[in-house]
């Protein structure tokens, strides 16, 4: 059977839950890696693998409910692409849910490992120009992957393709590929391997938004900007890019 249309409150809850789980995976695996090894390469391998696997599973599980954005960069790029069909209200709700979920996920990860949630903000400064360049590249690549899958009619590959890209980008970008303003805010609340100092958050978020624009521009050049660049339903409270009922995965 096919899923019926999902109301906005449930989609917002799905985005909150998925973003919280994703940030908990990223932060929790970083804390675990810190405890098990002093080798930076080993810690990065462990964190990248856990982050990619967790992201892929969450996209597969929550995608049919909300589109599994978990990221304001994805939500805003999807909304902008299909803005003529509305969706501004839902996009704003998604972003708020993602920010709340990211904070909750980071604090939950801290609590799981016996650390006082929010007691120690991150101290890792990440505002150097080369790191911001890497973050812009990471966000641009993510948007290109998402838009490209939609344009070629293969959004079902997102769990593998998006997770694979993020896993690779953690290694090939100088910034470690946060590529997500909400997750960046959440990661400022943990003084661990995956943390980012609160003072670096604005510059990182700006680089991510710049990367979003670059990724959208490149996707438009490669795939065109005609009909089909978004899969939104056109309803005023829908978020462009969200699967329509006919496109949702079968359940049961």
URTA-V180336 format. One record per backbone hydrogen bond with DSSP energy under -0.5 kcal/mol. NH is the residue of the N-H (numbers start at 1). CO is the residue of the C=O. If there is no record, write none. Layout:
nh co
NH CO
NH CO
//
This chain:
nh co
7 5
11 7
12 8
13 9
14 10
15 11
16 12
17 13
18 14
19 15
20 16
21 17
22 18
23 19
24 20
25 21
26 22
27 23
28 24
29 25
30 26
31 27
32 28
33 29
34 30
35 31
36 32
37 33
40 38
43 39
44 40
45 41
46 42
47 43
48 44
49 45
50 46
51 47
52 48
53 49
54 50
55 51
56 52
57 53
58 54
59 55
60 56
61 57
62 58
63 59
65 62
66 62
67 62
67 63
68 62
75 71
76 72
77 73
78 74
79 75
80 76
81 77
82 78
83 80
85 82
86 83
87 236
91 87
92 88
93 89
94 90
95 91
96 92
97 93
98 94
99 95
100 96
101 97
102 98
103 99
104 100
105 101
106 102
107 103
108 104
109 105
110 106
111 107
112 108
113 109
114 111
115 110
117 115
118 189
119 116
120 116
121 119
122 188
125 123
131 128
132 128
133 129
134 130
135 131
136 132
137 133
138 134
139 135
140 136
141 137
142 138
143 139
144 140
145 141
146 142
147 143
148 144
149 145
150 146
151 147
152 148
153 150
154 149
157 154
158 155
160 157
161 157
162 158
163 158
163 159
164 160
165 161
166 162
167 163
168 164
169 165
170 166
171 167
171 168
172 168
173 169
176 173
184 180
185 181
186 182
187 183
188 184
188 185
189 186
190 187
191 120
192 190
195 192
196 187
197 124
198 122
200 197
201 197
201 198
202 198
204 200
205 201
206 202
207 203
208 204
209 205
210 206
211 207
212 208
213 209
214 210
215 211
216 212
217 213
218 214
219 215
220 216
221 217
222 218
223 219
224 220
229 226
238 235
240 238
242 239
247 244
248 244
248 245
251 1
//
